[in-house]
Amino acid sequence: MRAYTAVVERCPDTGLYVGYVPGLAGAHSQGATLDELNANLTEVVALILEDGEPAIEGEFIGTQTVRV
């Protein structure tokens, strides 16, 4: 079993949680709750992995605060 890091935001227009896995093409989804989003992302990543382990296009490092 592998673990992937997802970036999660809340859409200001719909109020939905939106998430994606950086570097994993096509790994994005949304949900009304964080649990629903997690389930949806899990399903999407599992579908992507059905064809074998794809090459990760980048590596999630973290976030930064930019002060202006």
N, C-alpha and C positions, 0 to 999 in steps of 0.2 A: 504494500500500500504506500502510495506517495502522498505528500501534502503539498498543496499549492497555496500561494498567498494571493488573495483577491483584494483589489482596491474597491472600496464601497463609498458611494455618495448617495445623497437623497436628491431626487429631481424636484426643483422648486415648482415646476408646473403641475406635475402629477402627484407628488408626495411619495412616489414609489422609491424603494431602494434600488439602486443600479450598481452592478458590480462587474468587474472584469479581472481576468488573470493576466497580468503583464507578461508579454512575450509568448503567450499561447494563443495563436491566431484563432479567432472564432469563439473564444471562451468568454462570453459575456451574457448577462441575463438581468432580470429584474424581479422584484417581488414586493408585496404589500407589507411584509414583515421581514426582519432579518433572518428568521428561521426559513421562511419561504424562499428568500433569495439564496440562502445556503443550499437548500434542497435543489433549486433550479440550477445553480452553478455546478453542483455535484453531478447532476444529470448531464449537463452540457459537456463537462470535462470527461466524464465516462464515455460519452458518445465519440468525442474526439480521439480518445485513447483506444477505441475499438480497432482502429486501423494501425495500431502500433504507437510506440512512443515518439511523438513528434519532436523535432529539434526546437528547443526554446530559443526564441528570437532575441531575448534580452534577459537581464537579471534584475529583479526588484531589489532595490537597495534600501529604500525608506522614503521618508518625507522630510522636507525642510521648511522652516519658517522663514519667509522673506519679509523683512521690515523695510518700509519705504517712508 
